[in-house]
């Protein structure tokens, strides 16, 4: 019950800050949302994109799942939760940016690399299998599972998800028309860095613009992609 009381107290603080104040942002948000950016992030409790990027209500449209995976486009009778969220963001909200946000120490990627799933699960192995080709490519480059190869798989998984976004025909059309930009970002929880993939350098580079870079900007991990 202590956690529940904390959540209720937090809601009361939220209400006082955003509803019971002058110029409340929800005066406009009650009429509808108009985010310019969609973020596809991991469900990991440490990687809330609104917190990481300090976004206010209504700024980003978010979908989260195990290992921040975007599956390829499949127009079939299955249940496609991530794809439906992407479709709504692109077709209804007409977002201008989609960010695939991965992170260090991802439990889903670790399970993928080691070939182990959480005990007694029914869905996780199937979900992670979308990234089997990425795992195989990473292991073909590094030869074994260790910290660097897991980091490489985390980063390569982001890029695979960005490529999968382009398999959606209505995303590809908007990208080709210059109406939508796709981004691959990586949050390093050890260094506190936010890295973005740069196609020109084929590496993840710091986005912090603080005049310094982390010692390992992900260049080795990205070069094999």
C-alpha positions in Angstrom: 0.0 0.0 0.0 2.9 2.4 0.5 3.6 2.5 -3.2 -0.1 3.1 -3.9 -0.2 6.0 -1.4 2.9 7.5 -3.0 1.3 7.3 -6.5 -1.9 9.0 -5.2 0.2 11.7 -3.5 2.1 12.1 -6.8 -1.1 12.5 -8.7 -2.3 15.2 -6.3 1.0 17.1 -6.9 0.5 16.6 -10.6 -3.0 18.0 -10.4 -2.0 21.0 -8.4 0.9 21.7 -10.8 -0.9 21.2 -14.1 -4.6 21.7 -13.5 -5.1 24.0 -10.5 -2.7 26.7 -11.8 -2.9 29.8 -13.9 -2.3 29.1 -17.6 -2.7 25.4 -17.2 -1.4 23.5 -20.2 -4.5 21.3 -20.0 -6.8 24.2 -21.0 -5.7 23.5 -24.5 -4.9 19.8 -24.1 -8.5 19.0 -23.1 -9.5 19.8 -26.6 -7.0 17.3 -28.1 -3.3 16.5 -28.6 -0.9 17.8 -31.2 2.5 16.3 -30.5 5.1 16.8 -33.2 7.2 13.8 -32.1 6.7 10.1 -31.5 9.1 8.2 -29.2 9.3 4.4 -29.4 11.1 3.4 -26.1 11.8 0.4 -23.9 9.4 -0.5 -21.1 12.3 -0.5 -18.7 11.3 1.5 -15.6 14.5 3.5 -15.7 14.1 4.9 -19.2 10.9 7.1 -19.2 11.4 9.3 -22.3 9.3 12.1 -20.8 11.7 12.2 -17.8 14.9 11.7 -19.8 14.0 14.5 -22.2 12.1 16.6 -19.7 9.0 16.8 -21.8 5.8 18.4 -20.6 2.2 17.1 -21.1 1.3 16.8 -24.8 4.8 17.1 -26.2 5.5 13.5 -27.2 3.4 10.6 -28.3 5.0 7.5 -26.7 4.8 3.7 -27.2 6.9 1.5 -25.0 7.7 -2.2 -25.3 10.3 -4.8 -24.4 13.6 -3.7 -26.1 12.1 -0.8 -28.0 11.4 -3.0 -31.0 9.6 -1.9 -34.2 8.4 -5.0 -36.0 8.3 -5.0 -39.8 5.1 -4.0 -41.6 2.6 -6.9 -41.7 -0.9 -6.2 -43.1 -2.5 -9.4 -41.7 -5.2 -10.4 -39.2 -2.8 -10.4 -36.2 -3.0 -8.0 -33.3 -0.4 -5.3 -33.9 -0.2 -3.0 -30.9 3.0 -1.2 -31.7 2.1 -0.9 -35.4 -1.3 0.5 -34.6 0.3 3.2 -32.3 2.8 4.1 -35.1 -0.1 4.3 -37.6 -2.0 6.6 -35.4 1.0 8.9 -34.8 1.7 9.1 -38.5 -1.7 9.1 -40.1 -3.8 10.9 -37.4 -1.4 13.1 -35.5 0.9 13.6 -38.5 4.1 13.7 -36.4 7.2 15.2 -37.9 9.7 13.0 -36.0 9.9 9.4 -34.9 12.6 8.6 -32.3 13.6 5.0 -31.5 15.1 5.3 -28.1 17.2 2.4 -26.8 19.4 2.2 -23.7 22.3 0.5 -22.1 21.7 -2.5 -19.8 18.6 -3.6 -21.7 17.3 -6.8 -20.2 15.5 -7.8 -23.4 18.6 -7.5 -25.5 20.6 -9.4 -22.8 18.1 -12.3 -22.9 18.3 -12.2 -26.7 22.1 -12.4 -26.7 22.3 -15.1 -24.1 19.3 -17.1 -25.5 17.5 -17.0 -22.2 14.1 -15.6 -21.4 12.3 -14.7 -18.2 11.0 -17.9 -16.5 7.5 -19.1 -17.5 6.9 -16.5 -20.1 4.6 -17.0 -23.1 5.3 -14.0 -25.3 8.8 -12.6 -24.7 10.8 -15.1 -26.8 8.5 -14.6 -29.8 8.7 -10.8 -29.5 12.5 -10.8 -29.2 12.9 -13.1 -32.2 12.2 -10.1 -34.4 15.8 -9.2 -33.6 17.4 -12.6 -34.2 19.1 -11.4 -37.4 20.6 -8.5 -35.5 21.9 -10.8 -32.8 23.4 -13.2 -35.4 25.2 -10.3 -37.1 26.6 -9.0 -33.9 27.8 -12.4 -32.8 29.3 -12.9 -36.2 31.3 -9.7 -35.7 32.3 -10.1 -32.0 32.4 -13.9 -31.8 31.0 -14.1 -28.2 28.6 -12.6 -25.8 30.2 -9.9 -23.5 29.5 -6.3 -22.5 30.6 -4.8 -25.8 28.7 -7.2 -28.0 25.5 -6.6 -25.9 26.0 -2.9 -26.3 26.5 -3.4 -30.0 23.2 -5.4 -30.2 21.4 -2.7 -28.3 22.6 -0.1 -30.8 22.1 -2.4 -33.9 18.6 -3.1 -32.6 17.8 0.6 -32.7 18.9 0.8 -36.3 17.0 -2.3 -37.3 13.9 -0.8 -35.8 14.5 2.4 -37.8 14.9 0.3 -41.0 11.7 -1.6 -40.1 9.8 1.8 -39.9 10.6 2.2 -43.6 8.8 -1.0 -44.4 5.6 0.8 -43.6 4.6 2.3 -47.0 2.9 5.4 -45.6 6.0 6.1 -43.5 8.3 5.7 -46.5 6.2 8.0 -48.5 6.3 10.8 -45.9 10.1 10.3 -45.3 10.7 10.5 -49.1 8.5 13.7 -49.3 10.6 15.3 -46.5 7.6 15.4 -44.1 8.9 12.9 -41.5 12.3 12.3 -40.0 13.5 9.1 -38.3 16.0 9.1 -35.5 17.9 6.4 -33.6 18.9 7.5 -30.1 20.7 5.6 -27.3 20.6 6.5 -23.6 23.8 5.3 -21.8 22.8 5.0 -18.1 26.5 4.5 -17.1 27.7 7.8 -18.4 24.5 9.8 -18.5 25.0 10.4 -22.2 22.4 10.6 -24.9 23.8 9.4 -28.2 22.3 9.7 -31.7 23.2 7.7 -34.8 24.8 9.8 -37.6 24.6 8.1 -41.0 27.6 10.0 -42.3 30.0 8.7 -39.6 28.0 5.4 -39.2 28.4 5.9 -35.4 26.4 6.9 -32.4 27.6 10.3 -31.3 26.9 12.5 -28.3 23.8 14.7 -28.5 24.6 16.6 -25.3 26.5 19.5 -27.0 28.4 20.1 -23.8 31.8 20.4 -25.5 32.8 16.9 -24.5 32.2 13.3 -25.6 32.1 10.1 -23.6 35.2 7.9 -24.0 33.3 5.3 -25.9 30.8 7.0 -28.3 29.7 3.7 -29.8 31.9 3.9 -32.9 33.2 0.3 -32.6 29.7 -1.0 -32.0 28.2 0.9 -34.9 30.9 0.3 -37.6 29.7 -3.3 -38.1 26.1 -2.3 -38.8 
